Amino acid sequence: MKVAVMTDSTAYIPKDMRDAYGIHMIPLSVNFGDETYQEEIDISTEEFYRKIKDVKELPTTSQPAIGLITEKLEELSKEFDAVISVHLSSGISGTYQAVVSAGDMVDGIDVYAFDSEISCMAQGFYAIEAAEMAKENKSPEAIMNRLNEMKETMHGFFMVDDLTNLHRGGRLNGAQALVGSLLQVKPVLHFVDKIIVPFEKIRTRKKALNRILGMLEEDAKEDKVAKVVFVHANDEQAAIDLKEDFNEKYPNTEALISYFGPVIGTHVGEGAIGVCWYYK
């Protein structure tokens, strides 16, 4: 059985890496007024952060049209028997459900949709693992079992400079946003039951980052960590510094740098930092 792997653009796997692993991608969109841009296709992350500085209204985001998904699945069905399709949390987007629906509409290919219950490169880790297993001719069921096993130990924490965008975009409830803005806290956030909630309220950016890194290092000291990624919103140097510091202490753990692209960047805002890792 020939198995394809697909994800959506919010995994933020660089194109050269997607090509190397043979991972197919469907884009979400960011909307500036009447203008719609498919991320990674019509607008780059750099262009997005430049553009957002010049607008008064926060852009909106949208999931892929079901027609776009069915078109992609029909294309894959010509070459593949099944597809593992890995998507951002169904608690913040309808993309996963749209893929499930599209899978029911397309003949000739079995669609295995996977709700990562997270986003960004943590989601990318699932797609990469699936692609590696597909190259080894593993069955769709074996791949899905492995992804569910990974989910048991996937850790993802992030902090934003300002909670306003998450609140306005409906990704964080009003009471949580109000508390953050009133007290000027830098909450450490994470996904629980598919939605974004505060993990801990911390006063300063430095302390919030140290809290996240402390949790990562506890696991790294015990040699539990398979891969770690440092994710930034238009502050690559901050991610590079974190990665270099980590690599000095734990040179044998694979560490990557990734980014919050246009769709997720709309909600977390410039300056956000995230750290994700999972166990061996």
N, C-alpha and C positions, 0 to 999 in steps of 0.2 A: 504493500500500500504506500502510495506516494503522498507525503504530508507537507502542506505549506504552512508557513507561520505568518500571521498578520498582526499588526498592532495599529494603534492610532497615533497621531502626531504628538500627543502629550507625553509619550514615553521619552521623547527628545533623545532618541538614539541618532547620532550623527549619520548623515547619508552614506558616507564611506563605510561605516560599521554595518549599517543595514544591508548594504550591497554585499559586503564580505560574508555576512551570515545568511543572505538570501531572505531577509525579512521584508514583507510587503507592508505598505503603510496607507491608511486612509486619514485624510486631514480633517481636523476641526477648524472652525473659522473664528476670526475676530472681526467685529463690525465697528467701524468708525462712522457714525451717522448712517448714511445710505451706502457707504462703501464697504464691501465685504472682501476679506482677504483670507484665503486658505493658508494656515500657517505652514511653514517649511516649503511652500510652493510659491505663493504670491507675495509673501512678506517674510523677510528674515528676522531673526531675533534682534539683531542690531538695528534694523530699520524700525522695528516696533518700538524699541525703547527711545529712539530719536523722535518718532512720531508722537508718542504719548505725552512727551514734554510740551507739545504745541497745541494740545486740545484741552478745552475746558470740561467737556463731558467725558466721563469714563467710558471706554468702549464696552460693548457687550460681546458675549461669546456664544457660539452655537455649535451643536453637534453635526456630524455629517448627515446630509440628506439620505433617506433610505434608498433612493434611486442610485446614488453614488456607490453605496455599499453593495447593492445587488449587482451593479455593473462590474464591480471588482470581483465579486464571488463568481460571476459567470465567466469572467476572464480566467480566474484560477481553475475553474472546473475543467477547462480544456487540457490542463496539464496535471492536475492533482486530484486525488480521490477524497482528501479530507483537508481541513484547515483548522489549525489552532489559532484562535483570534483573541488576543490579550488586550484588555481595555481599562481605562481609568475608572475609578470607583463609581459604581452605579448610584451612590449616594449624592454625587455632585454633578452627574451628567447622565443623559439618556442614551449615550453611545452604545453601551453594552446591550441594552434592551433592543436598540435598533438593529444591532447585528444579529441578535437572537431572532427577531422578526424577519429580517432579510434572509437568514438561513432557511427559514420555513418556505420562502418564496422561490428559492433557486434549486433546480434539480441538478443531479450529477455530481454533487460534492457534499460531504458530511461536514457540518459546521460545529465545531466545539468552541463555544464562547467562554472566555475566562474573565471573571470580574476580579481585577487585581485588588480591589478595595483600597487603592492608594493611587498615586500618579507619578509622573516624572520618571527619573531613571530607576526608581524602585520597580515601577511597572516594566521598564526596559529590561531589568534583570530577568523577569519572567520570560519575556519574548526571546532573549538571548539563550536562556536555558532550553526553551522549547526548540529553538533553531538548531542548537547543538545536538539535541536528542533526535530531531527529525533527520539530520544528516547521518545519524547512526541507525536509521531505519527503525526507530522505536515506534510502537503503535500509538495512535492518538490517546488511547486509554492510559497507557504508561506515562505519556507526557503530562496528561492532566493530573494523574496521581502525584507526579513529582512536583508540579506547580502548587498543588494543594499542600504538599509536605513543606515546601518553601514558605508558604504563607504562614505556617505555624511559627516561624522564627524571623519573619521580615520586620525590621524595625525602621521607622521613618519619623524623624522629628524635624520641625522647622520653626523659624522665628521670622516675624515680619517687623518692619520699622513702624508701620502704621496699620491698625486694624480696619481702617475706614473702607478700603476696597473690598476686603472679604465680607464685611457687613453689607455694603451696598450691592454687592453681587449675589447676596443671598446665601453665601457659603459659611456664614458664621451668624449665630443668632444675636439679636439686638442687645440682650442683657450682657452677653459676653463682650461684645464690642464696646458697650458703654463703660463697663468696668475698666477695660484696658485703656480707653482714652482718658478717663477721669483720673486714674491713678498713674498715668504715664508708665504703665508696666510694659515689659517685653515678654508676653507669654510664650512659653514653649508650646507649640501646637502639634497635634498628631491626629491620625485617623482612628476612630473607634466606631465599630458597626457601620462602616462605609462613609461616615461624615467627619468633618473637621471639628475637633473640640480642643479646649485648652488642656494641656498635660500638667502644667505648673505655671503659676504667675510669678515672674521674676522682674526685679526693678530695672536692670540695665542690660543692654545688648551683650556686653562682655560676660556678665554672669550667666545669661541665658545660653550663650554659646558654650561656656565652660561646663554648664550642666549637661548639655547634649554630648559634648566630647567626653565627659566623665563616664557617661553610660556606655559609650562606644569603647572606651579604653578598658572598662571592667571586663567586657566580653573579649577584647583583643588580648588582654593579659592571659586569659584562660585558653587562648588559641581556638576560640569558637568561630571567628569571623571568616566567612568565605570571601566576600567582596564588600567593599565600602565605597560610597560615592559622596562627593561633596558638591552640592548643587547651589548655584548662585543666580541672582536676578540682576544682571548687568554689573556685576562686581567680581570679575574673574580673578583678580589678584587675591581677594579674600579667600576664594576657594583654593587657589594655588598654595597660599600660605598654610592653610589648614591641612592640605594633602601632604605638603613637604614636612610639616611638623609630625604628622602621623607616621609618614614613611620612615622618618629618622628613628622613631621608637619601635615601629613594627614593620621592618623592611620586607618581611615574608608574606604580608597580607596585601592582596591586590587592591589598589586604591585608584579610583577614577575621578574625573571632574566632569560635571554636567551643568545644565542650566535650566532655569524656568523660562520657557519660551512664551510667545505671545498670549496664548489662551490662559495658561496658569499664571503668567506674569501679570495679566490684567487683574487677577484677584489677589495675588500676594504683594504686588507692588515692588518697585525698584529697591534693591538693598536687602531683599529677603535672602536667607541662607538656610539650606536644608542638609541633613546628613542621614543617609540610609545605609543599612547593612543587613545581611542575613547570615545564618549559620551554615557551617559546612555540613 
